[in-house]
Each structure stands twice: as structure tokens, then as C-alpha cells.
């Protein structure tokens, strides 16, 4: 058996070498971590770095057959950093608009024929200009749907004609002003153009679209409530000329 003094020296020597080995191993691991490639998430464009789900009730207005009409819909999509928005939407004509389309043969003499149509669409929106107060966006959506006539038959029952297929494309522009960090007011205008339809249906369905939007942001509203901040504060919303920071916000 080794003497006690010699045993302690041997253990001390082994411990010193163990610490040296651990230090060298840690240094090698740190260098490897620095040299390792960045994860895929960090290599993505900043525009697509963060995304969130957006659900929006979308009411649009139009002039159809010289009548003011309402087209209601709902949009479901994703938003990336508040700059790019994509998704799907469903719209239907809510107003009863007299139509020039011919009702079927079983229609009454005074058929009281009205236009009905609906469509599903894919949409994409890009915010062209943006600062703390204002944003200007370009929107394009296209899809397909059906159009038909609702009429009164010979027995005075309301009937609907067979559906006719339509394809639609709607380009538009929209502007938005942030009233507070949690609320904004905006408006937009564009054109609804049917495709692959007869001239009569094209004349019936095509026309201008315009809308007014009021938006309430739940996340900022909850954050303000938790922090006990003023609800109607203009903090972070003032734009003092086109300084360097503002120009970067417009051009990014």
C-alpha cells in the first residue's frame, strides 16, 4: 500500500491534469460553436422572420347595376412582421340587387329577379410604405365562385337558377392611419373584374370596390392594460419629419 503523503500527491496531480483537460475541451467546443453555421431561422429574410395568424371580417362596397351594394366576407391568413399578408377569403353579395340576367322559363311575369353571387379567393398584400403613423399597401386577390338569379316562379315561390361559374380578380390599394397603438382607421379602393364569363355576366358583376376599416389590436390593448399605461396616448406614433430613421422605415 502507498504511503498517505504519496497518495495525496498522486490524487492532486490527477486532479490538475483533469482540470487542464476540461479547460481544453471547453475551449474547443466554444470554437466549434462559433464556427458552426447559423440555424435556418436566422438565415431567413427579416420580412419573413416572424409571423402571426390573422382573422378579419371584411365588408366591401360596390356599385352594381347603378345600386349601392354590400359584399361581406371573412379572411383567414398569416402576417409576417406587419409587411406581408397572405391567406384565403370567402365573400358573398348581401344586398338584393335587380339583375339584367334572364330568369328561367318558369319565372312569373313580374319575376322580381335579383342577382346573387359568392366566391372564394386567395389574397396577397404588401405594405409599400410604412412609418409609425401611416401605412400604404397594395392588395391583389383572385379566385372563383358562382353567379345565379333569384326570382319568383309562376306559383309565387322564390326560386334560384342554376349556378354559372365565374373567376374573379380584384386589385386594390389601401391606406391606414394609426389613431393609437391599439387602434387604426383605414380605407381602400379597387376594381372587381370577372374572367371566363359571357359579356352579360361580365357587365353585371364587374365594377369598383371600396371599403372603410376600423381595426382593434387585442395584443397591444392587453399590454397597455397590464402596464397601466394611458389608453389614448400618442407615444411612439409621432413622425417628426423625414429624418434618417423615418426614411429607413419607408424604404425597408
C-alpha positions in Angstrom: 0.0 0.0 0.0 1.2 3.5 -0.9 2.1 6.0 1.9 -0.5 8.6 2.6 1.6 11.5 1.5 2.4 9.9 -1.8 -1.3 9.1 -2.3 -2.3 12.7 -1.8 0.3 13.9 -4.3 -0.9 11.4 -6.9 -4.5 12.5 -6.5 -3.6 16.2 -6.7 -1.6 15.6 -9.9 -4.5 13.7 -11.5 -7.0 16.4 -10.5 -4.7 19.1 -12.0 -4.5 17.2 -15.3 -8.3 16.7 -15.3 -8.9 20.4 -14.9 -6.5 21.2 -17.7 -8.2 18.6 -20.0 -11.6 20.0 -19.2 -10.5 23.6 -20.0 -9.0 22.5 -23.3 -12.2 20.6 -24.2 -14.4 23.7 -23.3 -12.2 25.9 -25.5 -12.6 23.5 -28.4 -16.3 23.3 -28.0 -16.6 27.1 -27.9 -14.6 27.4 -31.1 -16.7 24.8 -32.8 -19.9 26.6 -31.8 -18.6 29.9 -33.2 -17.6 28.2 -36.5 -20.9 26.2 -36.8 -23.4 27.6 -39.4 -26.3 29.6 -38.2 -29.6 27.9 -37.8 -32.0 28.1 -40.7 -34.3 30.5 -38.9 -31.6 33.2 -38.7 -30.8 33.0 -42.4 -34.4 33.9 -43.4 -35.2 37.3 -44.7 -36.3 39.7 -41.9 -39.6 40.2 -43.7 -40.5 36.6 -43.1 -38.8 36.3 -39.7 -42.0 36.5 -37.6 -45.5 35.5 -38.5 -48.9 35.6 -36.8 -52.4 34.4 -37.6 -54.9 37.0 -38.8 -58.7 36.6 -38.8 -60.6 39.5 -40.3 -64.2 40.3 -41.1 -64.1 42.2 -44.4 -67.0 44.2 -45.7 -66.7 45.7 -49.1 -69.0 48.1 -51.0 -69.6 48.3 -54.7 -71.9 49.8 -57.4 -73.8 47.1 -59.3 -76.4 48.0 -61.8 -76.4 51.5 -60.5 -77.2 50.3 -57.0 -75.1 50.6 -53.9 -74.3 47.1 -52.7 -72.6 45.4 -49.8 -70.3 42.4 -50.2 -69.5 40.7 -46.9 -66.6 38.3 -46.3 -64.1 36.8 -43.9 -60.4 36.5 -44.3 -58.0 34.0 -42.7 -54.3 34.3 -43.3 -50.8 34.9 -42.0 -48.9 38.2 -41.5 -45.1 38.5 -41.5 -43.7 41.4 -39.5 -46.7 43.5 -40.5 -45.3 43.8 -44.0 -46.7 40.8 -46.0 -50.1 39.2 -45.6 -51.4 36.2 -47.4 -54.3 33.8 -47.0 -57.8 32.8 -48.2 -61.1 34.6 -48.1 -64.8 34.0 -48.7 -67.2 36.7 -50.0 -70.9 36.8 -50.8 -73.3 39.5 -52.1 -75.5 40.6 -49.2 -77.6 43.2 -51.0 -80.6 42.4 -53.2 -79.7 44.0 -56.5 -82.0 43.9 -59.5 -80.4 42.0 -62.3 -80.4 42.1 -66.1 -79.8 38.4 -66.4 -82.6 36.4 -67.9 -84.6 34.3 -65.3 -85.7 30.7 -66.3 -88.8 30.0 -68.3 -90.9 29.2 -65.2 -90.5 32.7 -63.8 -93.6 34.8 -63.2 -94.4 37.8 -65.4 -93.1 40.1 -62.7 -90.3 37.8 -61.5 -88.6 40.3 -59.2 -85.3 38.8 -60.3 -82.2 39.7 -58.2 -78.5 38.9 -58.6 -76.8 36.5 -56.2 -73.1 35.6 -56.3 -70.3 34.3 -54.0 -66.7 33.5 -54.4 -63.6 32.1 -52.6 -60.3 33.8 -53.2 -56.6 33.7 -52.4 -55.1 37.1 -51.5 -51.7 38.7 -51.0 -51.0 42.1 -49.6 -47.7 44.0 -49.3 -47.1 47.2 -47.3 -45.3 49.5 -49.7 -44.8 52.5 -47.4 -44.9 52.5 -43.6 -44.0 54.7 -40.6 -45.1 54.9 -37.1 -48.4 56.6 -38.1 -49.2 55.7 -41.7 -49.1 52.7 -44.0 -49.9 52.2 -47.7 -50.5 48.7 -49.0 -51.1 47.0 -52.4 -53.6 44.1 -52.4 -54.3 41.5 -55.1 -56.8 38.7 -54.7 -58.2 36.2 -57.2 -60.5 33.2 -57.0 -63.6 31.5 -58.3 -67.2 31.4 -57.5 -70.7 31.3 -58.9 -73.4 33.7 -60.0 -77.2 33.0 -60.3 -80.6 34.6 -60.4 -83.1 34.6 -57.5 -86.7 35.0 -58.9 -90.4 34.4 -58.3 -91.9 31.5 -60.2 -95.4 31.1 -61.6 -96.7 29.9 -58.2 -95.1 32.9 -56.5 -92.4 30.9 -54.7 -88.8 32.2 -54.5 -86.5 30.1 -56.7 -82.9 30.2 -57.7 -81.5 29.5 -61.2 -78.6 27.0 -61.8 -75.2 28.4 -60.9 -72.8 29.8 -63.5 -69.1 29.6 -62.9 -67.1 32.8 -62.6 -63.5 33.7 -62.0 -62.6 37.0 -60.3 -59.6 39.1 -59.9 -59.5 42.2 -57.6 -56.5 44.6 -57.4 -56.8 47.4 -54.8 -54.8 49.9 -52.8 -55.4 50.7 -49.1 -54.2 53.4 -46.7 -54.3 53.1 -42.9 -53.7 55.7 -40.1 -52.9 54.5 -36.5 -55.1 56.5 -34.1 -53.5 54.8 -31.1 -51.1 51.9 -30.7 -54.1 49.6 -30.3 -56.5 51.1 -32.9 -56.4 52.3 -36.5 -58.7 53.5 -39.3 -58.2 52.8 -43.0 -59.8 52.9 -46.4 -59.2 51.4 -49.8 -60.4 51.2 -53.4 -60.0 48.9 -56.3 -61.8 47.1 -59.2 -63.6 43.7 -59.4 -63.1 42.0 -62.8 -64.8 38.7 -63.7 -63.0 36.3 -66.1 -64.0 33.5 -68.4 -67.7 34.6 -68.5 -70.2 35.8 -71.0 -70.3 39.6 -71.8 -73.7 39.9 -70.0 -72.3 38.4 -66.8 -69.1 40.5 -67.1 -71.2 43.6 -67.4 -73.3 42.5 -64.4 -70.6 41.6 -61.9 -67.6 43.9 -62.8 -67.3 47.2 -61.0 -65.5 49.4 -58.5 -64.9 48.2 -54.9 -64.2 50.4 -51.9 -64.1 49.9 -48.1 -63.6 51.5 -44.8 -61.9 49.6 -42.0 -61.6 50.1 -38.2 -59.0 47.8 -36.6 -58.6 47.0 -32.9 -55.4 45.2 -31.9 -56.0 42.9 -28.9 -52.4 42.3 -28.1 -51.3 46.0 -27.6 -54.6 46.7 -25.8 -53.9 43.9 -23.2 -50.3 45.1 -22.9 -51.4 48.6 -22.1 -53.9 47.4 -19.6 -51.3 45.3 -17.8 -48.8 48.1 -17.7 -51.4 50.7 -16.6 -50.5 53.0 -19.4 -52.8 55.7 -20.8 -55.2 54.2 -23.4 -55.2 57.3 -25.7 -51.5 58.1 -25.6 -49.7 59.2 -28.8 -46.4 57.7 -27.6 -44.3 56.1 -30.4 -46.8 57.5 -33.1 -45.4 60.9 -33.8 -43.5 61.4 -37.0 -41.1 64.5 -36.9 -40.1 65.0 -40.5 -38.2 62.6 -42.7 -35.2 62.0 -40.6 -32.9 59.1 -41.2 -34.9 56.7 -39.1 -38.1 57.6 -40.8 -36.6 57.2 -44.3 -35.4 53.7 -43.3 -38.9 52.8 -42.3 -40.3 54.0 -45.6 -37.6 52.2 -47.7 -37.1 49.0 -45.8 
